[in-house]
Structures are given as C-alpha cells and as structure tokens.
C-alpha cells in the first residue's frame, strides 16, 4: 500500500482556522467568506434589510476575536463601511465587514464623504442600538 503525501497550502490552513473558529459558536451566517493569499480571512456576515441588523452581525463576529481594531468609512460612493480586524484564538488574522448606504446612518455617524476613522466596539454597539430604536419608532408611527 502506497501512502500519498499531500502538501497543505496556505488556503488549507485558513480553511482549517475558519472551521476551528466557528465550531461550537452561534454566529450569523456569512454572506461571503474570502481566504486571501496574504493569509487572511475576510467575512461579511449576512444581515437583514436594516443597517442595524447588518452591523449587529459584524459586532457578534467581532466579539469572538482578539487584538481588535475597528474603523468606519464614509466611502466615495456614499456608503458606510465598517471593518473590524482581529485574530482568532489560534492567531489567524480575520476581517469582519459590513455596512450600507450612508443615509441609513440617520446623521449618527460624523464622517465627511471619503473620510475614515477608528471606532470602538462600544461606539458601534451604540450606533446599532440607536438605529434599531429609530427603526422601531418609524414602524410604530407608520
């Protein structure tokens, strides 16, 4: 019987790190997962129609990471992009991102067009809470 040796690639390692990270966790399903040749995982959690629900998914994923940095950007095409960069428990770099049209921010994000700023998870949580309250209020009025 011959034994075939298989060479593990960087992508194999990333897929294994991803599997290890999500195993046993109740995380929002990803809309997109990318395994980069720069040995990084990028995840866009799926979300609902509201900005608050899409950003909630980013926050849930972010809470499973270490060594976090987060930014929000008012992109040139008038969107809000939130990125959280961190590491899995095994040390694999992972970026979680999401967002929506900038007008969905309801004036709560103080960024000029094409501006980017560091943000804390507490600030993101506050934004999500305020957007959710705003959406609930609008539904009650309607």
Sine and cosine of phi, psi and omega as CSV:
sin_phi,cos_phi,sin_psi,cos_psi,sin_omega,cos_omega
0.00,0.00,0.79,-0.61,0.02,-1.00
-1.00,-0.07,0.62,-0.78,0.05,-1.00
-0.97,-0.24,0.83,-0.56,0.03,-1.00
-1.00,0.03,0.76,-0.65,0.08,-1.00
-1.00,-0.08,0.74,-0.67,0.06,-1.00
-0.92,-0.38,0.71,-0.70,0.01,-1.00
-1.00,0.03,0.80,-0.60,0.04,-1.00
-0.98,0.20,0.70,-0.72,0.04,-1.00
-0.99,-0.15,0.18,-0.98,0.08,-1.00
-0.87,0.49,-0.58,0.81,0.02,-1.00
-0.92,0.39,-0.64,0.77,0.06,-1.00
-0.84,0.54,-0.69,0.73,0.00,-1.00
-0.90,0.44,-0.67,0.74,0.02,-1.00
-0.91,0.41,-0.66,0.75,0.02,-1.00
-0.89,0.45,-0.67,0.74,0.04,-1.00
-0.89,0.45,-0.66,0.75,0.03,-1.00
-0.90,0.44,-0.65,0.76,0.04,-1.00
-0.89,0.46,-0.76,0.65,0.02,-1.00
-0.84,0.54,-0.71,0.71,0.01,-1.00
-0.88,0.48,-0.61,0.79,-0.05,-1.00
-0.94,0.34,-0.66,0.75,-0.08,-1.00
-1.00,0.08,-0.32,0.95,-0.04,-1.00
-0.86,0.51,0.84,-0.55,0.04,-1.00
0.99,0.16,0.05,1.00,0.03,-1.00
-0.95,-0.30,0.59,-0.81,0.05,-1.00
-0.99,-0.12,1.00,0.09,-0.05,-1.00
-0.96,-0.29,0.48,-0.88,0.11,-0.99
-0.85,0.53,0.63,-0.78,0.03,-1.00
-0.87,0.50,0.59,-0.81,0.06,-1.00
-0.98,0.18,0.62,-0.78,0.17,-0.99
-0.99,0.15,-0.49,0.87,-0.04,-1.00
-0.46,-0.89,0.67,-0.74,0.13,-0.99
-0.74,-0.67,0.79,-0.61,0.04,-1.00
-0.84,-0.55,0.69,-0.72,0.06,-1.00
-0.94,-0.35,0.94,-0.34,-0.15,-0.99
-1.00,0.06,0.51,-0.86,0.09,-1.00
-0.93,0.38,-0.22,0.98,0.07,-1.00
-1.00,0.03,0.27,0.96,0.06,-1.00
0.89,0.46,0.74,0.67,0.04,-1.00
-0.72,-0.70,0.55,-0.84,0.08,-1.00
-0.97,-0.25,0.68,-0.73,0.07,-1.00
-0.84,-0.54,0.78,-0.63,-0.04,-1.00
-0.79,-0.61,0.77,-0.64,0.17,-0.98
-0.93,-0.36,0.95,-0.31,0.03,-1.00
-0.91,0.42,0.58,-0.81,0.10,-1.00
-0.95,0.32,0.40,-0.92,-0.04,-1.00
-0.45,-0.89,0.04,-1.00,-0.01,-1.00
-1.00,0.08,-0.32,-0.95,-0.03,-1.00
-0.98,0.20,-0.39,0.92,-0.06,-1.00
-1.00,-0.03,0.55,-0.84,0.06,-1.00
-0.86,0.51,-0.63,0.77,-0.04,-1.00
-0.88,0.47,-0.59,0.81,-0.01,-1.00
-0.96,0.28,-0.57,0.82,0.05,-1.00
-0.93,0.37,-0.67,0.75,0.02,-1.00
-0.95,0.30,-0.47,0.89,0.09,-1.00
-0.87,0.50,-0.66,0.75,0.05,-1.00
-0.88,0.48,-0.64,0.76,0.04,-1.00
-0.88,0.47,-0.70,0.72,0.00,-1.00
-0.89,0.45,-0.68,0.73,0.00,-1.00
-0.87,0.49,-0.72,0.69,0.04,-1.00
-0.89,0.46,-0.68,0.73,-0.05,-1.00
-0.86,0.51,-0.58,0.81,-0.03,-1.00
-0.92,0.38,-0.14,0.99,0.03,-1.00
-0.99,-0.13,0.03,1.00,-0.10,-0.99
-0.94,-0.34,0.26,-0.96,0.10,-0.99
-0.88,-0.47,0.18,-0.98,0.06,-1.00
0.79,0.62,0.81,0.59,-0.12,-0.99
-0.99,0.12,0.62,-0.78,0.29,-0.96
-0.70,-0.71,0.60,-0.80,-0.02,-1.00
-0.71,-0.70,0.54,-0.84,0.07,-1.00
-0.67,-0.74,0.43,-0.90,0.22,-0.97
-0.80,-0.60,0.56,-0.83,-0.11,-0.99
-0.72,-0.70,0.71,-0.70,0.18,-0.98
-1.00,-0.07,0.99,-0.12,-0.16,-0.99
-0.94,0.35,0.29,-0.96,-0.01,-1.00
-0.87,0.49,-0.42,0.91,0.03,-1.00
-1.00,-0.10,0.41,0.91,0.14,-0.99
0.89,0.45,0.73,0.69,0.06,-1.00
-0.83,-0.55,0.36,-0.93,0.15,-0.99
-0.98,-0.18,0.82,-0.57,0.07,-1.00
-0.89,-0.46,0.83,-0.55,0.07,-1.00
-0.93,-0.36,0.78,-0.62,0.04,-1.00
-0.80,-0.60,0.74,-0.68,0.11,-0.99
-0.87,-0.50,0.83,-0.55,0.00,-1.00
-0.93,-0.37,0.75,-0.66,0.00,-1.00
-0.41,-0.91,-0.31,-0.95,0.00,-1.00
-0.71,-0.70,0.54,-0.84,0.12,-0.99
-0.96,0.29,0.15,-0.99,0.03,-1.00
-0.86,0.51,-0.48,0.88,0.03,-1.00
-0.99,0.11,-0.02,1.00,0.07,-1.00
1.00,-0.08,0.05,1.00,-0.01,-1.00
-0.97,0.24,0.78,-0.63,0.04,-1.00
-0.91,0.41,0.66,-0.75,0.00,-1.00
-0.58,-0.82,0.68,-0.73,0.06,-1.00
-0.91,-0.42,0.78,-0.63,0.06,-1.00
-0.93,-0.36,0.74,-0.68,-0.05,-1.00
-0.60,-0.80,0.38,-0.93,0.05,-1.00
-0.08,-1.00,0.07,-1.00,0.02,-1.00
0.27,-0.96,-0.40,-0.92,-0.03,-1.00
-0.04,-1.00,-0.22,-0.98,0.01,-1.00
-0.92,0.40,0.55,-0.84,-0.09,-1.00
-0.92,0.39,-0.50,0.87,0.00,-1.00
-0.92,0.40,-0.31,0.95,0.08,-1.00
-0.92,0.39,-0.26,0.97,0.01,-1.00
-0.96,0.29,-0.22,0.98,0.04,-1.00
0.82,0.57,0.56,0.83,0.02,-1.00
0.97,0.24,0.16,0.99,-0.07,-1.00
-1.00,0.04,-0.22,0.98,-0.01,-1.00
-0.94,-0.34,0.91,-0.42,-0.12,-0.99
-1.00,0.09,0.88,0.47,0.00,-1.00
-0.87,-0.50,0.68,-0.74,0.12,-0.99
-0.98,0.18,0.30,-0.95,0.04,-1.00
-0.80,0.60,0.74,-0.67,0.04,-1.00
0.93,0.36,0.36,0.93,0.03,-1.00
-0.98,-0.22,0.56,-0.83,0.00,-1.00
-0.77,-0.64,0.59,-0.81,-0.07,-1.00
-0.51,-0.86,0.57,-0.82,0.13,-0.99
-0.93,0.37,0.54,-0.84,-0.04,-1.00
-0.60,-0.80,0.54,-0.84,0.05,-1.00
-1.00,0.00,0.34,-0.94,0.08,-1.00
-0.90,0.43,-0.52,0.86,0.07,-1.00
-0.89,0.46,-0.66,0.75,0.04,-1.00
-0.91,0.42,-0.65,0.76,0.05,-1.00
-0.90,0.44,-0.67,0.74,0.03,-1.00
-0.88,0.48,-0.68,0.74,0.03,-1.00
-0.88,0.47,-0.69,0.72,0.04,-1.00
-0.86,0.50,-0.74,0.67,0.00,-1.00
-0.86,0.52,-0.70,0.72,-0.01,-1.00
-0.89,0.45,-0.71,0.71,0.00,-1.00
-0.91,0.41,-0.64,0.77,0.03,-1.00
-0.91,0.41,-0.63,0.78,0.03,-1.00
-0.90,0.44,-0.72,0.70,0.03,-1.00
-0.87,0.49,-0.68,0.73,0.01,-1.00
-0.87,0.49,-0.70,0.72,0.01,-1.00
-0.91,0.42,-0.64,0.77,0.02,-1.00
-0.92,0.40,-0.64,0.77,0.02,-1.00
-0.89,0.46,-0.69,0.72,0.00,-1.00
-0.89,0.45,-0.63,0.78,0.02,-1.00
-0.92,0.38,-0.59,0.81,0.02,-1.00
-0.92,0.39,-0.62,0.78,-0.02,-1.00
-0.94,0.33,-0.57,0.82,-0.07,-1.00
-0.95,0.32,0.00,0.00,0.00,0.00
